Amino acid sequence: MEQTQSGTNGIGQRLRELRRRKGLNQQDLASDDLSISYVSLIENGKRVPSPAVLRTLAERVGCSVEYLSTGRDDAKVHELELKIAFGDMAMRNGDNGEALQSYSEALARAPFLSPEKVRRARIGQALAFEKLGRLEAAIQLLTELFEDEASVPGSVEWAQLAVALCRCHRDAGDHMLSVETGERAMRTLDSLGLDFTEDHMRIGSTLLGCYHQRGDLTQAHILAGRLMSLAEDNGSRVTRGVAYWNAALVAEGQGRLPEALALTERALAMLAESDNLRHQAILKSNYASLLMDSQGPDLDRVKALLEEARTALLEVGSAVEQAGTEAMLAQVWLLMGDPVRAATHAGRSLGLMRDETQDTAASVRLLLARAQLQAGDAGIAETTLRAVVRGLNQLPATRATADAWRRAGDLWKLLDRPAEALDCFEKALTHVGVRGLPAPSAQFVTDRV
């Protein structure tokens, strides 16, 4: 007697879904005691399998008899939920590889989980990809999650995804998409008619950093003023600390170093009360960078700040953030006259970067070339410098690439290669919009001759 899927409690539908998910066909489920036609009848809801057949089919599609029979498997659900919770704990402890493995194992058995748990695991997986420096994978997953209808604008989860996606585009060197993502999120918050929220500050702060990296200091200054005003009127002490941090970034970009230092010191004092170790570590790195740029810096103090930041970021930071701190340590050791240690930290920084075409990677390679030259390895330094030039030629014009071209030119001068130095200086000027005279026409050259 034929039965419907509802009459068989959905066994056939679950069997078909699990089989397809494992990439199997009906023949793969069949055996001497179980024909292909009988498997087809079960999947179409026209037969109810016996307990023995249920056990065989459940084993072949990788689920429990309970799940195949009823659609529920409380023990399996509990096991997978524990994996997700372990992933969350591993992320908090800085064990990003273990976190990724736990989330991925849970998602491999997604049919057992509720949609909410699946989404939580996918978000965790995306953030783990980011922490491990796998930015392309992180961006793909974050984009899917952010644009999914389950992502409710204005919710805490939506804001978390917006910040992470904006940050990943920025760290991948795509300044246009990072700014576009941040601006769209801020417009969405404004359109909801909400009063000032912490989400405004989180998204705004990330967007401001994107403006800063893109060299758009005017927009950064406007946004910093808005965030500062909102924080002073409505924010907590920690929120005001983040606002001071933003204002410090703008002041630094505009060359107002004493003001940037003062604002950063205020931000550090306020964020000291926060339990966000990652923000504290990044801010210490920023402060160390400002101190290095000041007149007669206390290099021992700078190094101590960076070592503190490095220790914290090894636990809670992303690969990109760890790479940045290693690069700054390389710079400090250069200033302290130890090119060997500088080269070691520069090498560690490059090892943490996956995208070798980023302007940040070019900047670190310049540090490495400088360390090699300072150590007396002119030939190796020249090889490294040529790799920098090849990488920079693949990048669009930005303030960061202009700075890298300028520093490359300085190193070519030290290597006594004036033609290469001149080429780099010209490209630096072009990248900030300063162009040279047009080439003379053929007629002009003929007349001169």
C-alpha positions in Angstrom: 0.0 0.0 0.0 1.4 3.4 -1.1 1.8 6.1 1.5 2.5 9.9 1.4 5.6 11.6 2.9 3.4 12.8 5.8 2.3 9.2 6.3 5.9 8.1 6.6 6.8 11.0 8.9 9.1 12.5 6.3 11.6 9.7 6.3 11.9 9.7 2.5 12.5 13.4 2.3 15.2 13.4 5.0 16.9 10.4 3.3 17.0 12.1 -0.1 18.3 15.4 1.4 21.1 13.6 3.4 22.0 11.4 0.4 22.4 14.4 -1.9 24.3 16.4 0.7 26.8 13.5 0.8 27.0 13.4 -3.0 25.6 9.9 -3.2 23.1 8.4 -5.6 20.4 5.8 -4.9 22.6 3.0 -6.1 25.2 3.9 -3.4 22.5 3.1 -0.8 21.4 -0.1 -2.4 22.8 -3.6 -1.6 21.9 -7.2 -2.1 19.2 -6.9 0.5 18.1 -3.4 -0.5 17.2 -2.7 -4.2 17.5 0.6 -5.9 13.8 0.6 -6.6 13.0 0.0 -2.9 15.3 3.0 -2.0 13.3 5.1 -4.6 10.0 4.0 -3.1 11.2 5.0 0.4 12.4 8.4 -0.8 9.1 9.0 -2.5 7.2 8.3 0.6 5.6 5.1 -0.8 7.2 2.7 1.7 8.0 2.7 5.4 11.4 1.0 5.9 11.7 -1.7 8.6 13.9 -1.0 11.6 16.7 -3.0 10.1 16.6 -1.1 6.8 16.4 2.2 8.8 19.7 1.3 10.6 21.4 0.5 7.3 20.2 3.7 5.5 21.1 5.9 8.5 24.6 4.4 8.6 25.1 5.0 4.9 24.0 8.7 4.9 25.8 9.5 8.2 23.0 10.2 10.6 21.3 8.5 13.6 18.3 6.2 13.3 16.4 8.6 15.5 17.0 11.5 13.2 16.1 9.6 10.0 13.0 8.2 11.7 11.7 11.3 13.4 13.7 14.3 12.3 15.1 14.7 15.8 18.3 13.6 17.4 18.6 15.3 20.8 22.0 13.7 21.6 23.5 14.8 18.2 22.0 18.3 18.5 23.5 18.7 22.0 26.9 17.5 20.7 26.9 20.0 17.8 25.8 22.9 20.0 28.7 22.1 22.3 31.0 22.3 19.3 29.7 25.8 18.5 30.1 26.9 22.2 33.6 25.5 22.2 34.3 27.5 19.0 33.1 30.7 20.7 35.3 30.0 23.7 38.3 29.2 21.5 37.8 32.5 19.6 37.8 34.4 22.9 41.0 32.6 24.0 42.8 33.4 20.7 42.7 29.7 19.5 41.4 30.7 16.1 42.4 27.5 14.3 40.6 25.4 16.8 37.6 27.7 16.6 37.4 27.3 12.9 37.6 23.6 13.1 34.8 23.4 15.7 32.5 25.7 13.7 33.2 23.7 10.5 32.5 20.4 12.2 29.2 21.7 13.5 28.3 23.1 10.0 29.1 19.7 8.4 26.0 18.4 10.3 23.9 21.5 9.7 20.6 19.5 9.2 20.6 18.6 12.9 20.8 22.3 13.9 18.2 25.0 14.1 18.6 27.9 11.6 19.7 30.2 14.4 22.5 27.8 15.5 23.6 27.4 11.9 23.8 31.1 11.5 25.7 31.5 14.7 28.3 28.9 13.5 28.6 30.6 10.1 29.3 34.0 11.7 31.9 32.3 14.0 33.5 30.6 11.0 33.7 34.0 9.1 35.3 35.7 12.0 37.8 32.9 12.5 38.7 33.2 8.8 39.4 36.9 9.4 41.5 36.2 12.5 43.6 33.7 10.5 44.2 36.2 7.7 42.0 34.3 5.2 40.3 37.4 4.1 38.9 36.3 0.8 37.0 33.4 2.5 35.9 35.8 5.3 34.6 38.4 2.9 32.6 35.8 0.9 30.9 34.4 3.9 30.3 37.7 5.6 28.8 39.1 2.5 26.3 36.2 2.3 25.4 36.6 5.9 25.1 40.4 5.8 22.8 40.4 2.7 20.7 37.5 4.0 17.1 38.4 4.9 17.8 37.0 8.4 20.2 40.0 8.9 17.9 42.6 10.5 19.2 46.2 10.0 19.9 47.8 13.3 20.3 44.6 15.3 23.5 43.8 17.2 24.3 40.9 14.9 23.8 43.1 11.8 26.1 45.8 13.2 28.7 43.1 14.0 28.6 41.8 10.4 28.8 45.4 9.0 31.9 46.2 11.0 33.6 42.9 10.2 32.9 43.2 6.5 34.1 46.8 6.3 37.2 45.8 8.3 38.0 42.8 6.0 37.7 44.9 2.8 40.0 47.4 4.3 42.6 44.9 5.4 42.4 43.2 2.0 43.4 46.6 0.4 40.0 47.3 -1.2 39.5 50.8 0.1 36.6 51.5 -2.2 34.5 48.6 -1.0 35.4 49.1 2.6 34.2 52.7 2.5 31.1 51.8 0.5 30.2 49.1 3.1 30.7 51.4 6.0 28.8 54.4 4.5 25.9 52.1 3.5 25.7 50.8 7.1 25.8 54.3 8.6 23.0 55.5 6.2 20.9 52.5 7.2 21.3 53.3 10.9 20.4 57.0 10.2 17.3 55.9 8.2 16.0 53.9 11.1 15.6 57.1 13.1 17.4 55.7 16.1 19.0 57.8 18.8 22.7 57.4 19.2 23.7 53.8 19.8 27.0 52.0 20.4 26.5 50.6 16.9 26.9 54.1 15.5 30.3 54.3 17.2 31.5 50.9 16.2 30.5 51.2 12.5 31.6 54.9 12.4 35.0 54.1 13.9 35.6 51.4 11.4 34.5 53.7 8.5 36.8 56.5 9.8 39.7 54.1 9.8 38.9 53.2 6.1 38.8 56.9 5.2 42.1 57.4 6.9 43.8 54.5 5.0 42.3 55.7 1.8 43.8 59.1 2.4 40.4 60.9 2.5 41.2 63.1 5.5 38.4 65.5 4.9 35.7 62.9 5.2 37.6 61.4 8.2 37.6 64.8 9.9 33.9 65.4 9.3 33.0 61.9 10.6 35.3 62.2 13.6 33.6 65.5 14.6 30.2 63.9 14.4 31.2 60.8 16.5 32.9 63.0 19.1 29.8 65.1 19.5 27.5 62.1 19.8 29.8 60.4 22.3 30.2 63.5 24.5 26.4 63.9 24.6 25.3 60.3 24.9 28.2 57.9 25.3 29.8 56.0 28.1 33.4 56.6 29.2 34.5 53.8 26.9 32.5 55.2 24.0 34.1 58.6 24.5 37.5 56.9 24.6 36.8 55.4 21.2 35.8 58.9 19.9 39.1 60.4 21.2 40.9 57.5 19.4 39.1 58.4 16.1 40.0 62.1 16.5 43.6 61.2 17.2 43.7 59.3 13.9 42.5 62.3 12.0 44.9 64.7 13.8 47.8 62.4 12.9 46.8 62.3 9.3 46.6 66.1 9.2 50.1 66.3 10.7 49.0 67.6 14.1 51.2 65.3 16.1 51.0 66.9 19.6 47.2 66.9 19.4 47.2 63.3 18.2 49.4 62.3 21.1 47.2 64.1 23.7 44.0 62.6 22.2 45.5 59.1 22.2 46.6 59.4 25.8 43.0 60.4 26.8 41.7 57.4 24.8 44.1 55.0 26.6 43.0 56.3 30.0 39.3 55.8 29.2 39.7 52.4 27.5 41.7 51.1 30.4 38.4 50.5 32.1 37.2 48.4 29.2 37.6 44.6 29.0 38.2 44.8 25.3 41.9 43.7 25.2 42.0 43.9 21.4 41.1 47.6 21.3 43.6 48.3 24.1 46.3 46.5 22.2 45.6 48.3 18.9 45.5 51.6 20.7 48.9 50.9 22.3 50.3 50.2 18.9 48.9 53.5 17.6 50.4 55.3 20.5 53.8 53.7 20.0 53.6 54.7 16.3 52.9 58.3 17.3 55.8 58.4 19.8 58.1 57.1 17.1 57.2 60.0 14.9 57.8 62.6 17.6 61.1 64.4 18.2 63.7 62.4 20.2 61.4 59.4 20.9 61.9 57.2 24.0 62.5 54.0 22.0 62.6 51.8 25.1 59.1 53.0 26.0 57.9 52.5 22.4 59.3 49.0 22.3 57.6 48.2 25.7 54.3 49.4 24.4 54.6 47.3 21.2 55.6 44.2 23.2 52.5 44.6 25.4 50.4 45.0 22.3 52.0 42.1 20.6 51.4 39.7 23.5 47.7 40.7 23.7 47.1 40.4 19.9 48.7 37.0 19.8 45.6 35.9 21.8 42.8 38.2 20.6 44.0 39.9 17.4 43.7 39.0 13.7 46.7 38.0 11.6 46.6 41.5 10.0 46.8 43.2 13.4 49.6 40.9 14.5 51.5 41.6 11.3 51.2 45.4 11.9 52.7 45.1 15.4 55.6 43.0 14.1 56.2 45.6 11.4 56.4 48.4 14.0 58.8 46.3 16.1 61.0 46.0 13.0 60.9 49.8 12.7 61.9 50.2 16.3 64.8 47.8 16.1 66.0 49.7 13.0 66.0 52.9 15.0 67.8 51.2 17.8 70.5 50.1 15.4 69.8 46.3 15.3 69.0 45.4 11.7 69.1 41.7 12.3 66.3 41.8 14.8 64.5 44.3 12.6 64.7 41.8 9.7 63.4 39.0 11.9 60.3 41.0 12.8 59.7 42.1 9.2 59.9 38.5 8.1 57.3 37.5 10.8 55.1 40.3 9.6 55.2 39.1 6.0 54.6 35.6 7.1 51.3 36.6 8.7 50.2 38.3 5.5 48.5 36.2 2.8 47.9 38.8 0.1 51.4 39.8 -1.1 50.0 42.6 -3.3 48.7 44.8 -0.5 50.2 48.2 0.1 50.9 47.1 3.7 53.0 44.2 2.5 55.0 46.6 0.3 55.6 48.8 3.3 56.9 45.9 5.3 59.1 44.7 2.5 60.6 48.2 2.4 61.4 47.8 6.1 63.0 44.4 5.3 65.1 46.0 2.5 66.2 48.8 4.8 67.3 46.2 7.4 69.2 44.2 4.9 71.0 47.3 3.6 71.8 48.4 7.1 73.2 45.0 7.8 75.5 45.3 4.8 73.6 43.0 2.5 73.2 45.4 -0.5 72.6 42.7 -3.0 69.8 41.1 -1.0 68.3 44.5 -0.3 68.3 45.3 -4.0 66.4 42.0 -4.7 63.9 42.8 -2.0 63.4 46.3 -3.4 62.8 45.1 -6.9 60.1 42.8 -5.5 58.5 45.9 -3.8 58.5 47.8 -7.1 56.8 44.9 -8.9 54.1 44.8 -6.2 53.6 48.5 -6.1 53.1 48.6 -9.9 50.0 46.4 -9.4 48.3 48.7 -6.9 46.0 51.7 -7.5 47.1 55.2 -6.6 46.5 56.0 -2.9 48.2 58.0 -0.2 49.7 54.8 1.1 51.2 53.7 -2.2 52.6 57.2 -2.8 54.3 57.0 0.6 55.7 53.6 -0.3 57.0 54.8 -3.7 58.8 57.7 -1.9 60.5 55.4 0.6 61.5 53.0 -2.3 63.1 56.0 -4.0 65.1 56.9 -0.8 66.4 53.3 -0.6 67.4 53.3 -4.3 69.4 56.5 -3.5 71.2 54.8 -0.7 72.0 52.0 -3.1 73.4 54.6 -5.5 70.9 53.8 -8.2 69.7 57.3 -9.3 67.6 56.2 -12.3 65.6 53.8 -10.2 65.3 56.4 -7.5 64.0 59.1 -9.9 61.4 56.7 -11.3 60.1 56.0 -7.8 59.9 59.7 -6.8 58.0 60.5 -10.0 55.5 57.7 -9.3 55.1 59.0 -5.7 54.2 62.4 -7.1 51.8 60.9 -9.6 50.0 58.9 -6.9 49.2 62.1 -5.0 48.0 63.8 -8.2 51.1 65.8 -9.1 52.0 65.2 -12.7 55.0 66.3 -14.7 55.1 68.2 -18.0 53.7 66.3 -21.0 56.2 64.7 -23.4 57.3 67.1 -26.2 55.7 66.5 -29.6 57.6 65.1 -32.5 57.4 68.4 -34.3 59.0 70.2 -31.3 61.9 67.7 -31.3 62.4 68.1 -35.1 62.4 71.9 -34.8 64.9 71.8 -32.0 67.2 69.6 -34.1 
